[in-house]
Amino acid sequence: MPRPRVDARPWLQDAEVLDVVLHRWRDATPNVAYPKRCWTARGGRLVLAGDAFGGSRVEGAFLSGLAAASAVAGAEQ
């Protein structure tokens, strides 16, 4: 079993990990990434995020999620 980069034990508590599967969805890679980290509809009621926004790697998806969270938090104020 591959060892994760971040130790998840604090979040797992007493749970036991039985299996881990890593999979790369080769058909889910965006052909062209949207130039911004997320897309927000007028009024902020709809926000799209993911690896198609700012990079097809997990880091791009993570940063896109942060941008989406910021957009949602800003729309709630």
C-alpha positions in Angstrom: 0.0 0.0 0.0 1.5 3.4 -0.9 2.2 5.7 2.0 0.3 9.0 1.9 2.3 12.2 1.9 0.2 13.6 4.8 -0.4 11.5 7.9 -4.2 11.1 8.1 -4.2 9.4 11.5 -5.5 12.5 13.3 -8.6 12.5 11.1 -9.1 8.7 11.0 -9.2 8.3 14.8 -9.8 4.6 15.4 -10.8 3.8 11.8 -8.8 1.2 9.9 -7.9 1.8 6.2 -8.6 -1.5 4.4 -7.7 -0.5 0.9 -6.3 2.3 -1.2 -6.7 2.8 -4.9 -5.0 5.5 -7.0 -6.5 6.1 -10.4 -5.9 8.6 -13.1 -8.9 9.3 -15.2 -7.2 9.7 -18.6 -10.5 10.6 -20.4 -11.3 13.3 -17.8 -8.3 15.5 -18.5 -9.4 18.9 -19.8 -8.2 19.7 -23.4 -8.0 23.4 -22.6 -8.0 24.9 -19.1 -10.2 27.9 -18.3 -7.8 30.8 -17.7 -9.2 31.7 -14.3 -9.3 29.5 -11.1 -13.1 29.4 -11.1 -16.1 30.7 -12.9 -18.8 32.6 -11.1 -22.2 33.4 -12.6 -23.6 36.9 -12.2 -24.9 37.4 -8.7 -22.6 34.7 -7.4 -25.3 32.0 -7.1 -23.4 29.5 -9.2 -19.6 28.8 -9.0 -17.8 26.2 -11.1 -14.4 24.8 -10.0 -12.2 21.9 -10.6 -9.2 20.7 -12.6 -10.5 22.4 -15.8 -10.0 25.8 -14.1 -6.3 26.7 -13.7 -4.6 23.4 -14.3 -5.3 19.7 -14.8 -3.3 18.5 -11.9 -4.5 18.0 -8.3 -2.8 21.3 -7.3 -4.9 23.2 -9.9 -8.1 21.5 -8.7 -7.2 22.4 -5.1 -6.4 26.0 -5.9 -9.6 26.2 -8.0 -11.6 24.9 -4.9 -10.0 27.6 -2.8 -11.0 30.3 -5.3 -14.5 28.9 -5.4 -14.8 29.0 -1.6 -13.6 32.6 -1.6 -16.1 33.5 -4.3 -18.9 31.8 -2.3 -17.8 33.5 1.0 -17.7 36.8 -0.8 -21.2 36.3 -2.2 -22.7 35.5 1.2 -21.6 38.8 2.7 
